[in-house]
């Protein structure tokens, strides 16, 4: 039984469950290493300074976070700061025609690799978002970038999976396996932390 199931058995109504969830989420967030967060900032700043692209990938809820990051770290920061050198953030989860063609023609496991073959340039970064860290299409993309000397950033959960040892910088959200909600919450919160930090820093 995971922590969320245990929480449910101890509450009598949704309000109590929500309060317990908030408390647990705070505990999960406190488990993220601040040194990794600082390393993440340095990695993103280096990409921005050099005009390199940060490609973001993920499945399911992580795909939605990838889309949100492209907006919040890319467009929203330039809109609110007017900075002349913005973050170039590109989500590979958003073109349904390309995604369905790749999945149908050469397999879902190649969903991100085939897009990277078109867009990736030396020095670009890949940011992988995965709760379990084992999704074949995300792992394959990380391997492809690493094989070209590129750098990989991970937003991971559970035990980090295969991706944990493949990433140069890891934001690891430590939870038991299967607790997707708290992990995906934390990843989205991390996005908002980055967005607000850079909005203030670059004004």
N, C-alpha and C positions, 0 to 999 in steps of 0.2 A: 504494500500500500504506500503510495507516495504522500508527500506532505499535504497536497491539496485534498486528497481523499480523506486523510486524517482530520484535516480542518473541518471538512463537511460533517463528519460524524460528531464533532464537538459543538456545532452551532445549531440553533433552533430556527433561525430565519435568515433571509438574505442579507439583512442589515448587519447581523453579527458575522455572517460569512465574509461580507465585504471588509469589515474591520479587521478580521483575521487575515484576509488576503493582503490588505495594505501592510500589516505588520510583517508578514512573511516576505513580501516583496522588498521591504526595507532591509531585511536581513540578507536577502539575495544580493541586493545592490551593494551592501557593505562588503560583500565578499569579492568584489571586483578590485583588482590591484590598481592603485593610483599610479604606480610607476608605468604600467601598461598604457594607461590613459595619456600620460605625458609623452610616451613613445609614439602613440597614435598621432598626437598633435604634431610632433616633429616630422613624422612621415607625410602627413597631409600638407604641411607647410612646405616641405621640400618639393613635393609634386607641384604645388601652386607656383613656387618661385621659378621652377624650371619649365613651366607651361605644359606639364605632362598631364595625361588623362588618368583619372581614377575610375576604373570600370567596376561596377557593383553587380553582384549576382546572388540569387537565392531562389528557393522554391516556396510556394504557398505563402504563409504569412511573411516569410523572409523576403519573398519577391516584392510584396507590398512595401516593406521597409526599404528595399533597394530603390524603388520608385520614389518614395518619400525623400530619401537621402539626395537623389539627383536634384530634386526641387529645393530642398532646404539648404544644402551645402553649395549647390550651384547657383540657381537663379535667385533664391531669397536673399542670399548674402550680398550679391552684386546689387540687387534692388535696394537694400537697406543701408549699404555702405558706400556705393558708388566707386568701389575699388577698381583700379584700372587693370589689375591682374587677378581675375577671379579663379575660383576652383573650377576645374573642368571635370565634372562628375557625370558619368554616362552609365545609366542602368541598362543592362542587357536583358531585362525582363519585360520590356514594354512594347516591342514590335510584334504584334500577334501574327502577322503574315509571315515574317521571317521565322519566328519561333515554331509555328505549326508546320511550315515547310521543312525545316531542319528535322523536327521530331518525326514527321511522316516519312521523309526521304532517307535519312541516314541515322535516325535513332535519337531518342530523348537524351541519352547520355552525351550526345555531341552538341546539345543545345547552345552552350556557351562557347565551347571551343571554336565552332565554325564562325561565330560572330567575332571572336577575338582574331581569327585569321584575317578578317577583313579590316578591322579597326586598330588593332594593337600596334604600337610603335615602341621601339626600345626605350626603356626608362619609365614607361607607363606602369601604374600600379593596378593590382586586382584586389578588390575588397570582397571577401566571401562571407556571406551571412548564412549560418546553418546551426540550428540547435544541436543536432546530433553529430554533425561534422563528418558524415559518411555518405552524403548524397553523391552518387556517381558523376552526375553532370558537373557538380561543383568541384569535386575532387579532381576530375579530369581537367577542368579549367585551371586549377591551381598547379597541377603537374605541368601543363602546357606552358604556363607563364614561367615557372621555375626553370624549365628546360631551356628557356631563352635568357636566363640570367635575370629575370624580372623579380620584383618584390611582391609579396602577398600579405595582405592584412586580413585577419580573421575576427569576425564577431561570432563567437561560439557559445555553446552551452553544454549541459550534462558533463561528460568527461572530456569533451573536446574532439573525440573521435579521431579519424585519420588526419583531419586537417590541422589538428593542434601542432603536430610536428612538422607541418609543411609551411607554416606561416612565419614571417619575419617579425610581425607584431600581432599579438593576440589579446583581444578583449574577451576574457573567459567569464561567463556567467555560471557559477557553480551551482548546479541543482542535481537532483536525482534524475535518472533517465525517464523520459516521458512527460516531464513537466514543461510542455511547450509554452504555455501561457506566460509564466514568469520570465522565461528566457526571452521570448519575443517582446514582452513589455520592456525588459531591460535594454534590449537592442534599440528599440525605438526611443527610449529615454536617452540613450547614448547619442543618438542622432540629434536630438533636441539640445542636449548639452553642447555638442559641437557647434550647432547652428548659432545658439545664443552667445557662446564664447567668441566665435569668430566675428559675429556681428558687432560685439562690443570692442574687440581687439582691433578690427580693421576700419572702424569709423574714423 
